[in-house]
Amino acid sequence: MADQEDTALHRTTTVEKGRFVAAHCSCGWRGPARRARSKARSDAAEHEAAP
């Protein structure tokens, strides 16, 4: 049961590469490259909220 809980957790971060920022998740998901950090953060929040 603990293994199921661990896989359900998503830990997102933002990664900067040059002028672009992208959201990355511990599950392997990667958001699109954005110029606005706020948009990359909202991509991460939307991913965490998705079932």
TITOR-326856 format. One record per residue: x, y, z of N, C-alpha, C, O in turn; residue in three letters; residue number from 1. Coordinates in Angstrom, 3 decimals, always signed. Atoms other than C-alpha are relative to their C-alpha. Layout:
<nodes>
+----------+----------+----------+----------+----------+----------+----------+----------+----------+----------+----------+----------+-----+-----+
:      n.x :      n.y :      n.z :     ca.x :     ca.y :     ca.z :      c.x :      c.y :      c.z :      o.x :      o.y :      o.z :   r :   k :
+----------+----------+----------+----------+----------+----------+----------+----------+----------+----------+----------+----------+-----+-----+
:        X :        Y :        Z :        X :        Y :        Z :        X :        Y :        Z :        X :        Y :        Z : ALA : NUM :
...
+----------+----------+----------+----------+----------+----------+----------+----------+----------+----------+----------+----------+-----+-----+
</nodes>
This chain:
<nodes>
+----------+----------+----------+----------+----------+----------+----------+----------+----------+----------+----------+----------+-----+-----+
:      n.x :      n.y :      n.z :     ca.x :     ca.y :     ca.z :      c.x :      c.y :      c.z :      o.x :      o.y :      o.z :   r :   k :
+----------+----------+----------+----------+----------+----------+----------+----------+----------+----------+----------+----------+-----+-----+
:   +0.821 :   -1.182 :   +0.000 :   +0.000 :   +0.000 :   +0.000 :   +0.874 :   +1.259 :   +0.000 :   +0.524 :   +2.245 :   -0.649 : MET :   1 :
:   -0.878 :   -1.162 :   -0.032 :   +2.872 :   +2.406 :   +0.740 :   +0.588 :   +0.280 :   -1.374 :   +0.797 :   +1.437 :   -1.736 : ALA :   2 :
:   -0.530 :   -0.195 :   +1.341 :   +4.264 :   +1.814 :   -2.754 :   -0.993 :   +0.745 :   -0.878 :   -0.591 :   +1.585 :   -1.684 : ASP :   3 :
:   +1.013 :   -0.681 :   +0.791 :   +0.986 :   +2.951 :   -4.285 :   -0.054 :   +1.482 :   +0.353 :   -0.225 :   +2.322 :   -0.531 : GLN :   4 :
:   +0.026 :   -1.391 :   -0.415 :   +1.050 :   +6.147 :   -2.255 :   +1.207 :   +0.747 :   -0.545 :   +1.078 :   +1.902 :   -0.951 : GLU :   5 :
:   -1.201 :   -0.647 :   +0.500 :   +4.627 :   +6.910 :   -3.317 :   -0.102 :   +0.311 :   -1.482 :   +0.347 :   +1.371 :   -1.920 : ASP :   6 :
:   +0.095 :   -0.234 :   +1.436 :   +3.851 :   +6.556 :   -7.015 :   -1.023 :   +1.071 :   -0.320 :   -0.962 :   +1.674 :   -1.392 : THR :   7 :
:   +1.020 :   -1.013 :   +0.245 :   +0.869 :   +8.894 :   -6.678 :   +0.529 :   +1.409 :   +0.274 :   -0.072 :   +2.386 :   -0.173 : ALA :   8 :
:   -0.556 :   -1.309 :   -0.305 :   +3.061 :  +11.732 :   -5.376 :   +0.728 :   +0.570 :   -1.206 :   +1.486 :   -0.125 :   -1.883 : LEU :   9 :
:   -0.696 :   -0.693 :   +1.081 :   +4.242 :  +14.257 :   -7.912 :   +0.793 :   +1.139 :   +0.617 :   +0.240 :   +2.003 :   +1.297 : HIS :  10 :
:   -0.854 :   -1.082 :   -0.481 :   +7.175 :  +16.467 :   -7.057 :   +0.475 :   +0.772 :   -1.219 :   +1.267 :   +0.268 :   -2.016 : ARG :  11 :
:   -0.341 :   -0.801 :   +1.168 :   +7.508 :  +19.255 :   -9.581 :   +1.043 :   +1.052 :   +0.347 :   +1.111 :   +1.546 :   +1.472 : THR :  12 :
:   -0.986 :   -1.065 :   -0.099 :  +10.339 :  +21.694 :  -10.127 :   -0.017 :   +0.757 :   -1.312 :   -0.592 :   +0.295 :   -2.298 : THR :  13 :
:   -0.190 :   -0.715 :   +1.254 :  +11.139 :  +24.324 :  -12.704 :   +1.488 :   -0.001 :   -0.311 :   +2.328 :   +0.150 :   +0.576 : THR :  14 :
:   -1.380 :   +0.078 :   +0.449 :  +14.313 :  +24.071 :  -14.740 :   +0.226 :   +1.078 :   -1.050 :   -0.506 :   +1.159 :   -2.037 : VAL :  15 :
:   -0.311 :   -1.062 :   +0.953 :  +15.863 :  +27.034 :  -16.525 :   +1.075 :   -0.467 :   -0.960 :   +2.064 :   -1.086 :   -0.568 : GLU :  16 :
:   -0.975 :   +0.328 :   +1.034 :  +17.691 :  +26.554 :  -19.794 :   +0.061 :   +1.197 :   -0.942 :   -0.803 :   +1.375 :   -1.801 : LYS :  17 :
:   -0.081 :   -1.232 :   +0.783 :  +18.852 :  +29.787 :  -21.346 :   -1.116 :   +0.944 :   +0.399 :   -1.298 :   +1.238 :   +1.580 : GLY :  18 :
:   +1.110 :   -0.917 :   -0.267 :  +15.877 :  +32.124 :  -21.665 :   -1.307 :   -0.716 :   +0.289 :   -2.335 :   -0.072 :   +0.498 : ARG :  19 :
:   +1.226 :   +0.769 :   -0.161 :  +13.373 :  +29.334 :  -21.201 :   -0.040 :   -0.727 :   +1.339 :   +0.992 :   -1.051 :   +1.927 : PHE :  20 :
:   +0.247 :   +0.720 :   -1.247 :  +11.856 :  +27.641 :  -18.150 :   -1.012 :   -1.093 :   -0.295 :   -1.989 :   -0.862 :   -1.008 : VAL :  21 :
:   +0.951 :   +1.099 :   +0.184 :  +10.118 :  +24.270 :  -18.089 :   -0.247 :   -0.670 :   +1.341 :   +0.637 :   -0.727 :   +2.196 : ALA :  22 :
:   +0.344 :   +0.752 :   -1.204 :   +8.319 :  +22.346 :  -15.375 :   +0.359 :   -1.462 :   -0.223 :   +0.097 :   -2.014 :   -1.292 : ALA :  23 :
:   -0.337 :   +1.423 :   +0.034 :   +9.611 :  +18.840 :  -14.632 :   -0.613 :   -0.660 :   +1.220 :   -0.759 :   -0.029 :   +2.267 : HIS :  24 :
:   +0.604 :   +0.737 :   -1.101 :   +8.032 :  +16.165 :  -12.445 :   +0.787 :   -1.279 :   +0.270 :   +1.450 :   -1.817 :   -0.617 : CYS :  25 :
:   -0.683 :   +1.237 :   -0.389 :   +9.416 :  +13.178 :  -10.557 :   -0.560 :   -1.218 :   -0.728 :   +0.102 :   -2.255 :   -0.779 : SER :  26 :
:   +0.595 :   +1.125 :   +0.726 :   +7.048 :  +10.936 :  -12.581 :   +0.513 :   -0.087 :   -1.437 :   +0.183 :   -1.034 :   -2.150 : CYS :  27 :
:   -0.530 :   +0.012 :   +1.353 :   +8.896 :  +11.815 :  -15.805 :   -0.657 :   +1.011 :   -0.928 :   -0.167 :   +1.246 :   -2.032 : GLY :  28 :
:   +0.698 :   -1.006 :   +0.810 :   +6.451 :  +14.426 :  -17.113 :   +0.850 :   +1.247 :   -0.127 :   +1.538 :   +1.645 :   +0.813 : TRP :  29 :
:   -0.689 :   -1.270 :   +0.220 :   +7.936 :  +17.560 :  -18.637 :   -0.942 :   +0.937 :   -0.720 :   -1.559 :   +0.572 :   -1.721 : ARG :  30 :
:   +0.853 :   -1.003 :   +0.618 :   +6.036 :  +20.694 :  -19.466 :   +0.726 :   +0.684 :   -1.146 :   +1.934 :   +0.514 :   -1.317 : GLY :  31 :
:   -0.614 :   -0.721 :   +1.116 :   +6.642 :  +22.867 :  -22.507 :   +0.915 :   +1.120 :   +0.498 :   +0.736 :   +1.640 :   +1.599 : PRO :  32 :
:   -0.898 :   -1.101 :   -0.337 :   +9.427 :  +25.446 :  -22.494 :   -0.780 :   +1.310 :   -0.068 :   -1.524 :   +1.555 :   -1.017 : ALA :  33 :
:   +0.707 :   -1.284 :   -0.095 :   +8.119 :  +28.855 :  -21.471 :   +1.008 :   +1.104 :   +0.255 :   +2.077 :   +0.860 :   +0.814 : ARG :  34 :
:   -0.840 :   -1.148 :   -0.337 :   +9.631 :  +32.311 :  -21.286 :   -0.384 :   +0.589 :   +1.341 :   +0.432 :   +1.241 :   +1.991 : ARG :  35 :
:   +0.479 :   -0.543 :   -1.276 :   +7.538 :  +33.222 :  -18.252 :   +0.063 :   -1.076 :   +1.082 :   -0.522 :   -2.150 :   +0.938 : ALA :  36 :
:   -0.077 :   +0.947 :   -1.120 :   +8.389 :  +31.496 :  -14.973 :   -1.380 :   -0.279 :   +0.572 :   -1.676 :   -1.408 :   +0.965 : ARG :  37 :
:   +1.339 :   +0.183 :   -0.570 :   +4.827 :  +32.056 :  -13.785 :   -0.808 :   -1.016 :   -0.795 :   -1.578 :   -1.781 :   -0.213 : SER :  38 :
:   +0.729 :   +0.966 :   +0.831 :   +3.449 :  +30.052 :  -16.722 :   +0.548 :   -1.413 :   +0.228 :   -0.224 :   -2.371 :   +0.273 : LYS :  39 :
:   -0.589 :   +1.314 :   -0.290 :   +5.888 :  +27.189 :  -16.062 :   -0.490 :   -0.509 :   +1.353 :   -0.769 :   -1.698 :   +1.510 : ALA :  40 :
:   +0.514 :   +0.392 :   -1.312 :   +4.779 :  +27.196 :  -12.412 :   -1.457 :   -0.424 :   -0.082 :   -1.864 :   -1.371 :   +0.590 : ARG :  41 :
:   +1.411 :   +0.388 :   +0.122 :   +1.117 :  +27.078 :  -13.435 :   -0.135 :   -1.323 :   -0.746 :   -1.049 :   -2.096 :   -0.460 : SER :  42 :
:   -0.013 :   +1.314 :   +0.660 :   +1.894 :  +24.161 :  -15.800 :   +0.234 :   -1.096 :   +1.040 :   -0.431 :   -2.132 :   +1.023 : ASP :  43 :
:   -0.310 :   +0.977 :   -1.049 :   +3.388 :  +22.328 :  -12.806 :   -1.189 :   -0.193 :   +0.930 :   -1.508 :   -1.322 :   +1.305 : ALA :  44 :
:   +1.156 :   +0.093 :   -0.896 :   +0.390 :  +23.131 :  -10.608 :   -1.140 :   -0.768 :   -0.660 :   -1.805 :   -1.572 :   -0.005 : ALA :  45 :
:   +1.045 :   +0.730 :   +0.724 :   -2.027 :  +21.871 :  -13.282 :   +0.324 :   -1.487 :   -0.065 :   -0.568 :   -2.325 :   +0.062 : GLU :  46 :
:   -0.410 :   +1.406 :   +0.056 :   -0.024 :  +18.653 :  -13.599 :   -0.221 :   -0.678 :   +1.350 :   -0.723 :   -1.801 :   +1.404 : HIS :  47 :
:   +0.183 :   +0.574 :   -1.338 :   -0.060 :  +18.073 :   -9.829 :   -1.471 :   -0.211 :   +0.322 :   -1.821 :   -1.160 :   +1.022 : GLU :  48 :
:   +1.433 :   +0.093 :   -0.285 :   -3.821 :  +18.637 :   -9.722 :   -0.703 :   -1.061 :   -0.844 :   -1.782 :   -1.530 :   -0.479 : ALA :  49 :
:   +0.617 :   +0.999 :   +0.885 :   -4.538 :  +16.197 :  -12.575 :   +0.004 :   -1.368 :   +0.680 :   +0.951 :   -1.707 :   +1.389 : ALA :  50 :
:   +0.078 :   +1.327 :   -0.645 :   -5.671 :  +12.713 :  -11.465 :   +1.022 :   -0.983 :   -0.502 :   +1.060 :   -2.124 :   -0.042 : PRO :  51 :
+----------+----------+----------+----------+----------+----------+----------+----------+----------+----------+----------+----------+-----+-----+
</nodes>
